[in-house]
Amino acid sequence: FKWQHERRLTKERERFGCVIAAGCGDYSLAIRRDGSVAWWGSNLYGKAPPTSDDVDFVAIAGGHVHSLALRRNGNIACWGYNNNGEAPPGGVDGDFVAIAAGGAHSLALTRNGNVACWGHN
């Protein structure tokens, strides 16, 4: 039921101090109020975010076995399985405003409305 789902999300937000969450099958991601990434669930192929002091994320997306996080400056951090180029370890530089992750591909929307795609075609 929708109201139960919303109630659960509210409790999770209170518990983790999260403002944005993404469910990704066997793992979940959330952005904490301080801009860092919280994660729980399976870490197969390194889906958990790398440990660092990064606290400038504004959006997250989880694919089948990779994850993306949009930085405040418009660049994208990537981690997890990268066999098809869906999660370049160095991230993706650009002026992005939104991100999405699919099974083996990633997408990002630029500030001027263009769409960038990478990974399995």
SULZI-V421935 format. One record per residue. N is the residue number from 1. PSI is psi in radians with two decimals (none if undefined). OMEGA is omega in radians with two decimals (NA if undefined). Layout:
# SULZI-V421935
n->{N & N}
psi->{PSI & PSI}
omega->{OMEGA & OMEGA}
This chain:
# SULZI-V421935
n->{1 & 2 & 3 & 4 & 5 & 6 & 7 & 8 & 9 & 10 & 11 & 12 & 13 & 14 & 15 & 16 & 17 & 18 & 19 & 20 & 21 & 22 & 23 & 24 & 25 & 26 & 27 & 28 & 29 & 30 & 31 & 32 & 33 & 34 & 35 & 36 & 37 & 38 & 39 & 40 & 41 & 42 & 43 & 44 & 45 & 46 & 47 & 48 & 49 & 50 & 51 & 52 & 53 & 54 & 55 & 56 & 57 & 58 & 59 & 60 & 61 & 62 & 63 & 64 & 65 & 66 & 67 & 68 & 69 & 70 & 71 & 72 & 73 & 74 & 75 & 76 & 77 & 78 & 79 & 80 & 81 & 82 & 83 & 84 & 85 & 86 & 87 & 88 & 89 & 90 & 91 & 92 & 93 & 94 & 95 & 96 & 97 & 98 & 99 & 100 & 101 & 102 & 103 & 104 & 105 & 106 & 107 & 108 & 109 & 110 & 111 & 112 & 113 & 114 & 115 & 116 & 117 & 118 & 119 & 120 & 121}
psi->{2.49 & -0.75 & -0.57 & -0.71 & -0.79 & -0.67 & -0.74 & -0.75 & -0.71 & -0.76 & -0.71 & -0.72 & -0.75 & -0.72 & -0.79 & -0.16 & 0.59 & 2.62 & -0.37 & 2.35 & 2.64 & 2.21 & 2.40 & 0.76 & -1.72 & 0.22 & 2.84 & 2.66 & 2.69 & 2.61 & 2.20 & 2.87 & -0.50 & 0.01 & 0.01 & 2.91 & 2.24 & 2.61 & 2.57 & 2.66 & -2.69 & 2.45 & 0.44 & 2.27 & 0.35 & 0.63 & -0.35 & 2.50 & 2.55 & 2.58 & 2.21 & -3.12 & 0.31 & 2.13 & 0.63 & 0.47 & 2.51 & -0.24 & 2.68 & 2.75 & 2.48 & 2.23 & -2.87 & -0.85 & 0.46 & 2.84 & 2.70 & 2.64 & 2.28 & 2.19 & 2.74 & -0.55 & 0.00 & -0.11 & 2.87 & 2.28 & 2.46 & 2.57 & 2.88 & -2.77 & 2.32 & 0.52 & -0.50 & 0.21 & 0.27 & -0.30 & 1.24 & 2.22 & -0.53 & -0.03 & -2.97 & 2.11 & 2.54 & -3.04 & 1.14 & 2.63 & -0.22 & 2.66 & 2.75 & 2.58 & 2.35 & -2.81 & -0.93 & 0.54 & 2.88 & 2.66 & 2.64 & 2.51 & 2.23 & 2.84 & -0.56 & 0.09 & -0.03 & 2.70 & 2.27 & 2.43 & 2.49 & 2.79 & -2.67 & 2.29 & none}
omega->{-3.08 & -3.10 & 3.10 & 3.11 & 3.14 & 3.12 & 3.10 & 3.12 & 3.11 & 3.12 & 3.11 & 3.11 & 3.12 & -3.11 & -3.07 & -3.05 & -3.04 & 3.08 & 3.13 & -3.14 & 3.10 & 3.04 & -3.00 & -3.13 & -3.09 & 3.04 & -3.13 & 3.12 & 3.06 & 3.03 & 3.08 & 3.14 & -3.13 & 3.12 & 3.08 & -3.10 & 3.00 & -3.08 & 3.00 & -3.13 & -3.09 & 3.05 & 3.07 & -3.13 & 3.05 & -3.13 & 3.10 & 3.14 & 3.09 & 3.12 & 3.12 & 3.12 & 3.14 & 3.11 & -3.10 & -3.10 & -3.14 & 3.11 & 3.11 & 3.07 & 3.12 & 3.05 & -3.12 & 3.13 & 3.07 & -3.12 & 3.12 & 3.02 & 3.14 & 3.12 & 3.12 & -3.11 & 3.10 & 3.07 & -3.10 & 3.01 & -3.11 & 3.03 & -3.12 & -3.09 & -3.08 & -3.09 & -3.12 & -3.13 & -3.09 & -3.09 & -3.14 & -3.07 & 3.13 & -3.10 & -3.13 & 3.12 & 3.10 & 3.12 & -3.03 & 3.13 & 3.13 & -3.13 & 3.04 & 3.12 & 3.11 & -3.13 & -3.14 & 3.12 & 3.14 & -3.12 & 3.06 & 3.11 & 3.11 & -3.13 & -3.13 & 3.04 & 3.08 & 3.11 & 3.06 & -3.13 & 3.05 & -3.10 & -3.09 & -3.09 & NA}
